Amino acid sequence: MITAQSSLLLLAFALLMILTMMDFVHPFSLLPMRRRSLTVRREHHDVLTPLFAANKKTKTKKKRNTGGGGFGGASMEPCPCGSGLTYSGCCGKIHKDVTAFKGATAGEIVRARYSAYAKKQPEFLMASTHPLHKDFNTDLKQWKETIKTNMYDNFDMKRCLVSNEEYFEDDQTANVTFIAELILRETGEVTAFMETSTFERAKTHGAWLYKNGTIEEPPQSLVDGLTGGKSEKKVEVGVEVDTE
C-alpha cells in the first residue's frame, strides 16, 4: 500500500526529473561558464587584432592558390627591403604575425614599413604608427582609404638601407636613420631619400611604433651604395614615406 509519505517522495522524484530535462538543474554548469569566459576574451582583444585580421585572410587565400600549382608563390619572392631573404622569411613575418611584430627591433619595423608600401599593406602601416603621429586617425576605415591613395603605385621599391639605430637607456625610445630607394617605373630613374625616424614602444603591447621623422639629404656615398652609382638623379630630398 502506498502511504502518503511514499506519494510525496514519488512526486518529488518526478518533479526533479522534469526540472533536469528542462536544464534547470546545474544553472552554473561548465559549458555556460566557458561561453561567458569566451565572450569576455573577445571584448578585450587588442586594437592590433582588426588591423592584422585582413592579413590572416590573405595568407589563407595564398595557400589555396599556390598549393598545387607550378608557381613559386609570393612567399618565395625576394623581400622588398633588400635584405636578400625571401619576403616570407623577412618582412612578411612582421606583416602577418602580431607576435613577430611585437618582437621586432625598430630597424626591422622601418624595413617592414618600407615593404608594406611595396606589398600594399595599409593595415601594417596603421598598426605600426604611434597614436601621437600627425596622421593617426581613430576612424580606421577612413584612415586606410587615405593610405591607399598614396602607396607609391608608380614606383618599384626594392631596397631600404638602415644606416644607424640608436636605442636610449630607458629602452622606450629609438632613432633609426635609413635611406629608401624608389625606382620610377616609367623611366627607370632611381631616387632616394634619407630619414631619421623616432620610434616609441607601445605601452600596451611593447611593439615599436613610428612617431615622427625628419627628412635629410643623404651622403652621396650611401646613395651610391643603393643605386650602384648608375642613376642620373640619385637624390630627391623631401619625398616622405609617412603618408598614412
Secondary structure, DSSP 8 states (H G I E B T S, - for coil): ---HHHHHHHHHHHHHHHHHHTT-S-TT-HHHHHHHHHHHHHHT--THHHHHHHHHHHHHHHHHHHSSSSS--GGGSB-TT-SSSBSTTTHHHHHH-HHHHHH--HHHHHHHHHHHHHTT-HHHHHHTB-TTSTT--S-HHHHHHHHHT-S-TTEE---EEEEEEEE-TTSSEEEEEEEEEEEETTT--EEEEEEEEEEEE-TTT--EEEEEEEEE---HHHHHHHHTT--SS---TT--S---
